[in-house]
Amino acid sequence: MANILIVGQKELVQNPIFKQDQNMSYFYNSLKDENEVTILYVHKDVKLNDKTEKDETKAEEKEVNFNVKQFCIRDMIKNRMFKKNINSFIQNNKIETIIFMSPYMARLVMPYIEDKIEKLNIICDFRLTNISLFLNQYQYEKEKEDPSFYGIYKGFKIHFLQMLPILQYTDNIVLDGDTDTYLLSSQKVNNIILPEQIKDYVAKKTKIEHNNKKCTLTEIVINRNNYFSNTDNKDIRISEKAGTYLINETKNFSLIDDINSIIKSNKSDYVVIRNNKIEIFPNAISLLIKNLSLNDNLALCSPVVFFSRERNNLRTAFENQRFNNFSNWNESMPLVFSECVVIKAKFFNKVGLFDNRFKTFDYALFDFILKIYQIKAYYCVMNDISVFKPMNISRQISLFKEDKVFLCEKWGESSFNMEI
């Protein structure tokens, strides 16, 4: 017997009509006789005549007429207590296996139980998600070579990137037998089970433990405060402490040459390049590296940069309100990307270092990302990982204009190939 938690959008009903309700009902009925099964759901039926005051920070068990233990996530999430409550819930109920009825539900809950994932058996049902649609249409559209395929393919890739952490942390994913698994196979996803196999896998942990090998990291911090300084002493221009290099940018030396020389002299797995005014929130860089490691074709990523003069207020707001959704990824303009970036060092071997004909790192990075796209790799902004930067930071506008002209001359003003 296993203690199983099924997590879905709606509570379990006796006579389901909709497919998502039918799927949950099938899993519950298949498992209830031999296991202890509990339901955790999002949408709560609020009765207007219920005026009793309750503790809204804890889940209230709801007994229905067919004797099912059901709890509502909305009760746990009030007052920003969800992480504490969901972890206590799993521990107190001795949950061993969690079945998520969709990747959406996994993305909602899994970031808050990340410390427990290695010990839990995780199963995720992918049957009712957009990824199934894209999987089914992928080969057909590709074979047609329709010009409109790019939009479908790009939409799939972004959606698929968002699913990668779920696939990484899941022991088994549920798909129908006729689903085209070509792209999943190409991403080395082979832990697919059929719905009727659920009984065989609720107590069978198949996920390979994460490789806890520590990666090496080189951090480059660009100090732009003294750009017009006449300093020509290399020891002052570049200093190093515990793997972190500070470059005092000056007009007399090439910033890009300095960055390239540091990268060449270090054999690190990852390179972080950021503005010296960036304030890194706790664990931001380690989370970026962790997400970046989930796929071989993810070449570089960035956090969201908040610009504000109210440092203390921003930190408080960030710590209290961030979604903690490790799969909330997106694309952004490369020039927005350049305040803080993490790069897989192996891609320098594939496309070369930064072009030292650029004067600013912003446009050198733009150029580097264009080269990354030519080898079908890509970059993303991790929307729920944030850093902070004050607003009153000046930029060298003349250098920006000069680099923009050179970028357009190099690539052609309207020929940037940004396809994923």
C-alpha positions as CSV (number, residue, x, y, z in Angstrom):
1,M,0.0,0.0,0.0
2,A,1.2,3.5,-0.9
3,N,0.2,6.9,0.3
4,I,-0.8,8.7,-3.0
5,L,-1.7,12.3,-3.6
6,I,-3.5,13.2,-6.8
7,V,-3.3,16.9,-7.7
8,G,-5.8,18.4,-10.2
9,Q,-7.6,21.5,-11.1
10,K,-11.0,20.4,-9.8
11,E,-12.2,18.1,-7.0
12,L,-13.2,14.5,-7.7
13,V,-16.8,14.0,-8.9
14,Q,-18.9,10.8,-9.0
15,N,-20.1,11.0,-12.6
16,P,-17.5,13.0,-14.6
17,I,-18.4,14.5,-17.9
18,F,-15.3,16.4,-18.9
19,K,-12.1,14.6,-19.9
20,Q,-9.9,16.0,-17.1
21,D,-12.5,14.8,-14.6
22,Q,-12.7,11.4,-16.2
23,N,-8.9,11.1,-16.1
24,M,-8.8,11.8,-12.4
25,S,-11.7,9.5,-11.7
26,Y,-9.9,6.7,-13.6
27,F,-6.7,7.1,-11.6
28,Y,-8.6,7.3,-8.3
29,N,-10.7,4.2,-9.0
30,S,-7.7,2.2,-10.2
31,L,-5.7,3.0,-7.0
32,K,-8.1,3.4,-4.2
33,D,-8.6,-0.3,-3.3
34,E,-4.9,-1.0,-2.7
35,N,-3.6,2.4,-1.6
36,E,-4.4,5.4,0.6
37,V,-5.4,8.1,-2.0
38,T,-5.9,11.8,-1.2
39,I,-7.1,14.5,-3.6
40,L,-5.6,18.0,-3.7
41,Y,-7.4,20.5,-6.1
42,V,-7.4,24.2,-7.0
43,H,-10.9,25.4,-7.8
44,K,-13.1,25.7,-4.8
45,D,-16.9,25.8,-4.8
46,V,-17.6,28.8,-2.6
47,K,-21.1,28.8,-1.1
48,L,-22.6,32.2,-0.7
49,N,-24.5,31.2,2.4
50,D,-21.4,30.0,4.2
51,K,-20.5,32.8,6.6
52,T,-18.5,30.9,9.1
53,E,-15.0,32.1,9.8
54,K,-12.2,29.6,9.2
55,D,-8.4,29.5,9.3
56,E,-7.7,30.3,5.7
57,T,-4.0,29.4,5.8
58,K,-4.6,25.6,6.2
59,A,-6.4,23.1,3.9
60,E,-9.8,22.0,5.1
61,E,-10.6,18.4,4.4
62,K,-13.8,18.0,2.4
63,E,-15.6,14.7,2.8
64,V,-18.0,14.0,0.0
65,N,-20.7,11.3,-0.2
66,F,-18.4,8.7,-1.6
67,N,-15.8,9.0,1.2
68,V,-12.9,10.7,-0.5
69,K,-10.3,12.8,1.3
70,Q,-10.1,16.0,-0.7
71,F,-8.3,19.3,0.2
72,C,-8.2,22.6,-1.6
73,I,-5.0,24.4,-2.6
74,R,-6.7,27.8,-2.3
75,D,-7.0,27.2,1.5
76,M,-3.2,26.6,1.7
77,I,-2.1,29.5,-0.4
78,K,-3.6,32.4,1.6
79,N,-1.3,34.8,3.4
80,R,1.7,33.5,1.3
81,M,1.9,30.3,3.4
82,F,1.7,27.9,0.6
83,K,5.3,26.6,0.7
84,K,5.1,25.9,4.5
85,N,1.6,24.4,4.3
86,I,2.2,22.1,1.3
87,N,5.4,20.7,2.7
88,S,3.7,20.1,6.1
89,F,0.8,18.5,4.3
90,I,3.0,16.0,2.5
91,Q,5.0,15.2,5.6
92,N,1.9,14.8,7.9
93,N,0.1,12.6,5.4
94,K,3.3,10.5,4.7
95,I,2.8,11.0,0.9
96,E,5.0,8.8,-1.1
97,T,3.7,9.3,-4.7
98,I,2.3,12.4,-6.3
99,I,0.2,12.2,-9.5
100,F,-0.2,15.6,-11.2
101,M,-3.1,15.6,-13.6
102,S,-1.4,18.1,-15.9
103,P,2.0,19.8,-16.3
104,Y,0.2,23.0,-15.3
105,M,-0.5,21.5,-11.9
106,A,3.1,20.3,-11.6
107,R,4.4,23.8,-12.4
108,L,2.1,25.2,-9.7
109,V,3.2,22.9,-6.9
110,M,6.6,21.4,-7.7
111,P,8.8,24.5,-7.1
112,Y,7.5,24.7,-3.6
113,I,8.4,21.1,-2.8
114,E,11.7,21.0,-4.6
115,D,13.5,19.8,-1.5
116,K,11.3,16.7,-1.3
117,I,11.2,15.8,-5.0
118,E,14.1,13.4,-4.8
119,K,12.4,11.3,-2.2
120,L,9.0,11.4,-3.8
121,N,7.7,9.3,-6.7
122,I,6.4,11.9,-9.3
123,I,4.0,11.0,-12.1
124,C,2.6,13.7,-14.5
125,D,-0.3,13.3,-16.9
126,F,0.6,15.0,-20.2
127,R,-2.5,13.9,-22.2
128,L,-4.5,17.1,-22.0
129,T,-1.8,19.7,-22.7
130,N,-0.7,21.7,-25.7
131,I,2.5,19.7,-25.9
132,S,0.4,16.7,-27.1
133,L,-1.0,18.8,-29.9
134,F,2.4,20.0,-31.0
135,L,3.8,16.5,-30.8
136,N,1.0,15.2,-33.0
137,Q,1.4,18.0,-35.6
138,Y,5.2,18.3,-35.7
139,Q,6.1,15.7,-38.3
140,Y,3.1,16.5,-40.5
141,E,3.9,20.2,-40.7
142,K,7.6,19.6,-41.1
143,E,7.1,17.3,-44.0
144,K,4.8,19.8,-45.8
145,E,7.6,22.4,-45.5
146,D,4.8,25.0,-45.2
147,P,6.1,28.5,-44.5
148,S,3.6,28.8,-41.7
149,F,5.4,25.9,-40.0
150,Y,7.9,28.3,-38.3
151,G,5.2,29.8,-36.1
152,I,4.0,26.3,-35.0
153,Y,7.5,25.0,-34.4
154,K,8.6,28.1,-32.5
155,G,5.5,28.0,-30.4
156,F,6.2,24.4,-29.6
157,K,9.8,25.0,-28.7
158,I,8.9,27.7,-26.2
159,H,6.2,25.5,-24.7
160,F,8.5,22.5,-24.7
161,L,11.3,24.5,-22.9
162,Q,8.8,25.4,-20.2
163,M,8.0,21.7,-19.8
164,L,11.6,20.6,-19.5
165,P,11.9,21.0,-15.7
166,I,8.7,19.0,-15.3
167,L,10.1,16.2,-17.5
168,Q,13.4,16.4,-15.6
169,Y,11.8,16.0,-12.1
170,T,9.2,13.5,-13.1
171,D,9.7,9.7,-12.7
172,N,7.0,8.9,-15.3
173,I,4.8,10.8,-17.7
174,V,1.5,9.6,-18.8
175,L,0.7,9.7,-22.6
176,D,-1.8,7.9,-24.8
177,G,-0.2,5.1,-26.9
178,D,-0.9,6.9,-30.2
179,T,0.9,10.1,-29.3
180,D,3.9,10.9,-31.5
181,T,6.9,10.9,-29.2
182,Y,9.5,11.9,-31.7
183,L,10.5,15.1,-30.0
184,L,10.3,13.6,-26.6
185,S,12.7,10.9,-27.8
186,S,15.0,13.5,-29.2
187,Q,15.2,15.0,-25.8
188,K,16.0,11.6,-24.2
189,V,12.6,11.3,-22.6
190,N,11.9,7.6,-22.3
191,N,9.9,7.3,-19.1
192,I,6.5,7.3,-20.8
193,I,3.7,5.1,-19.4
194,L,0.2,4.4,-20.5
195,P,-2.8,5.3,-18.3
196,E,-3.6,1.6,-17.7
197,Q,-0.1,1.1,-16.3
198,I,-0.6,3.5,-13.4
199,K,-1.0,0.8,-10.8
200,D,2.4,-0.6,-11.7
201,Y,4.2,2.7,-11.2
202,V,2.8,4.3,-8.1
203,A,5.3,2.5,-5.9
204,K,8.1,2.3,-8.5
205,K,10.5,5.2,-8.4
206,T,12.3,5.1,-11.8
207,K,13.9,8.6,-11.9
208,I,17.6,8.7,-12.0
209,E,19.0,10.7,-9.1
210,H,20.2,14.1,-10.1
211,N,23.9,14.5,-10.7
212,N,25.1,16.5,-7.7
213,K,28.5,17.2,-9.3
214,K,29.4,20.7,-8.6
215,C,29.9,22.8,-11.7
216,T,32.6,25.4,-12.0
217,L,31.8,29.1,-12.4
218,T,33.6,32.2,-13.5
219,E,32.0,35.5,-12.7
220,I,32.9,38.7,-14.6
221,V,31.6,42.0,-13.1
222,I,31.8,45.1,-15.2
223,N,32.4,48.4,-13.4
224,R,31.3,51.2,-15.6
225,N,31.8,54.0,-13.1
226,N,35.2,55.2,-14.3
227,Y,34.8,54.8,-18.0
228,F,36.7,58.1,-18.7
229,S,39.5,57.3,-16.3
230,N,43.0,57.3,-17.8
231,T,44.1,54.3,-15.8
232,D,46.5,52.1,-17.7
233,N,47.6,49.7,-15.0
234,K,46.4,46.2,-15.7
235,D,46.4,45.2,-12.0
236,I,44.0,48.0,-11.3
237,R,41.9,47.5,-14.5
238,I,41.3,43.8,-13.8
239,S,41.2,42.3,-10.3
240,E,40.3,38.8,-9.2
241,K,39.0,37.3,-6.0
242,A,37.7,33.8,-5.5
243,G,36.8,33.3,-9.1
244,T,35.1,36.7,-9.5
245,Y,36.8,39.1,-11.9
246,L,36.2,42.9,-11.7
247,I,36.8,44.8,-14.9
248,N,37.1,48.6,-14.4
249,E,36.0,49.6,-17.9
250,T,38.0,52.5,-19.4
251,K,38.1,54.2,-22.8
252,N,41.7,53.2,-23.2
253,F,41.2,49.4,-23.3
254,S,38.8,47.1,-25.1
255,L,36.2,45.7,-22.7
256,I,35.5,42.8,-25.0
257,D,39.2,41.8,-25.2
258,D,39.3,41.8,-21.4
259,I,36.2,39.6,-21.1
260,N,37.5,37.2,-23.8
261,S,40.9,36.9,-22.0
262,I,39.2,36.0,-18.8
263,I,37.0,33.4,-20.5
264,K,40.1,31.8,-22.3
265,S,42.1,31.7,-19.1
266,N,39.4,29.8,-17.2
267,K,38.0,26.4,-18.0
268,S,34.7,26.8,-16.1
269,D,31.4,25.2,-17.0
270,Y,29.5,28.4,-16.8
271,V,30.3,32.1,-17.1
272,V,28.3,34.9,-15.4
273,I,28.7,38.4,-16.8
274,R,26.9,41.3,-15.1
275,N,26.9,45.0,-14.3
276,N,28.5,45.9,-11.0
277,K,25.3,47.7,-10.0
278,I,23.3,44.5,-10.2
279,E,22.2,43.2,-6.8
280,I,21.8,39.5,-6.9
281,F,18.9,38.1,-4.9
282,P,19.6,34.9,-2.8
283,N,20.3,31.8,-4.9
284,A,19.5,33.6,-8.2
285,I,22.7,32.5,-10.0
286,S,22.5,28.9,-8.7
287,L,18.9,28.7,-9.9
288,L,19.8,30.0,-13.3
289,I,22.5,27.4,-13.7
290,K,20.2,24.7,-12.5
291,N,17.6,25.6,-15.1
292,L,20.2,26.1,-17.8
293,S,21.5,22.6,-17.2
294,L,18.2,21.0,-18.1
295,N,18.7,21.0,-21.8
296,D,21.9,20.8,-23.9
297,N,20.6,23.3,-26.5
298,L,20.0,26.0,-23.9
299,A,23.1,28.1,-24.4
300,L,22.5,31.1,-22.1
301,C,19.9,32.6,-19.9
302,S,19.2,35.7,-17.8
303,P,17.1,36.7,-14.8
304,V,14.5,39.4,-14.9
305,V,16.1,42.8,-14.1
306,F,14.0,45.1,-12.0
307,F,14.9,48.8,-12.2
308,S,14.0,50.9,-9.2
309,R,15.3,53.5,-6.8
310,E,13.5,51.8,-3.8
311,R,15.9,49.0,-3.0
312,N,14.5,47.9,0.3
313,N,10.9,48.0,-0.9
314,L,11.8,46.0,-4.0
315,R,13.6,43.3,-2.1
316,T,10.6,42.9,0.2
317,A,8.2,42.7,-2.7
318,F,10.3,40.2,-4.5
319,E,10.7,37.8,-1.6
320,N,7.0,37.9,-0.8
321,Q,5.5,37.9,-4.2
322,R,7.7,35.9,-6.6
323,F,6.0,32.9,-8.2
324,N,8.9,30.5,-7.7
325,N,8.0,28.9,-11.0
326,F,11.2,27.3,-12.2
327,S,9.7,26.6,-15.6
328,N,8.4,30.1,-16.4
329,W,10.8,30.9,-19.3
330,N,10.4,33.2,-22.2
331,E,12.4,35.0,-24.9
332,S,13.4,38.7,-24.7
333,M,15.3,41.3,-26.7
334,P,19.1,40.6,-26.4
335,L,19.7,44.2,-25.4
336,V,17.4,43.8,-22.4
337,F,19.3,40.6,-21.6
338,S,22.8,42.1,-21.1
339,E,22.7,43.4,-17.5
340,C,23.1,39.9,-16.1
341,V,23.7,36.7,-18.2
342,V,24.8,33.1,-17.5
343,I,26.4,31.3,-20.4
344,K,27.4,27.7,-20.9
345,A,31.1,27.9,-21.6
346,K,31.0,25.0,-24.1
347,F,29.2,27.3,-26.6
348,F,32.3,29.5,-26.8
349,N,34.0,26.5,-28.4
350,K,31.1,26.2,-30.9
351,V,30.6,29.7,-32.1
352,G,33.7,31.5,-30.8
353,L,34.2,34.3,-28.2
354,F,32.7,37.7,-28.3
355,D,33.5,39.9,-31.3
356,N,36.0,42.4,-30.1
357,R,35.1,44.9,-32.8
358,F,32.1,45.9,-30.6
359,K,32.7,48.6,-28.0
360,T,29.9,47.7,-25.6
361,F,29.1,44.3,-24.1
362,D,25.4,44.8,-24.8
363,Y,25.9,44.6,-28.6
364,A,28.7,42.0,-28.4
365,L,26.2,39.8,-26.5
366,F,23.5,40.6,-29.2
367,D,26.0,39.4,-31.8
368,F,26.8,36.3,-29.8
369,I,23.2,35.4,-29.5
370,L,22.7,35.7,-33.2
371,K,25.6,33.2,-33.7
372,I,23.9,30.9,-31.1
373,Y,20.7,30.9,-33.2
374,Q,22.6,29.8,-36.3
375,I,23.5,26.5,-34.7
376,K,19.9,26.0,-33.5
377,A,20.6,26.7,-29.9
378,Y,18.7,29.3,-27.9
379,Y,18.5,31.6,-24.9
380,C,15.7,32.4,-22.4
381,V,14.8,34.8,-19.7
382,M,13.9,33.0,-16.5
383,N,10.9,35.1,-15.5
384,D,10.7,34.1,-11.9
385,I,14.4,34.6,-11.1
386,S,15.1,38.2,-10.4
387,V,17.9,40.7,-9.8
388,F,17.8,44.4,-8.9
389,K,19.4,47.5,-10.4
390,P,19.0,51.1,-9.5
391,M,17.6,53.4,-12.2
392,N,20.2,56.2,-12.1
393,I,22.9,54.4,-14.1
394,S,24.2,56.2,-17.2
395,R,25.1,54.5,-20.4
396,Q,27.5,55.5,-23.2
397,I,24.9,56.4,-25.8
398,S,27.5,57.3,-28.5
399,L,29.0,53.8,-28.2
400,F,25.6,52.2,-28.5
401,K,24.9,54.0,-31.7
402,E,28.3,53.0,-33.1
403,D,27.8,49.4,-32.2
404,K,24.3,49.4,-33.6
405,V,25.6,50.6,-37.0
406,F,28.3,47.9,-37.0
407,L,25.8,45.1,-36.0
408,C,23.6,46.0,-38.9
409,E,26.6,46.1,-41.3
410,K,27.7,42.7,-40.1
411,W,24.4,40.9,-40.2
412,G,22.2,43.0,-42.5
413,E,19.7,45.3,-41.0
414,S,16.7,43.1,-41.7
415,S,18.3,39.6,-42.0
416,F,18.7,38.6,-38.3
417,N,17.9,34.9,-38.1
418,M,16.4,34.7,-34.7
419,E,14.5,31.4,-35.3
420,I,14.7,28.8,-32.5
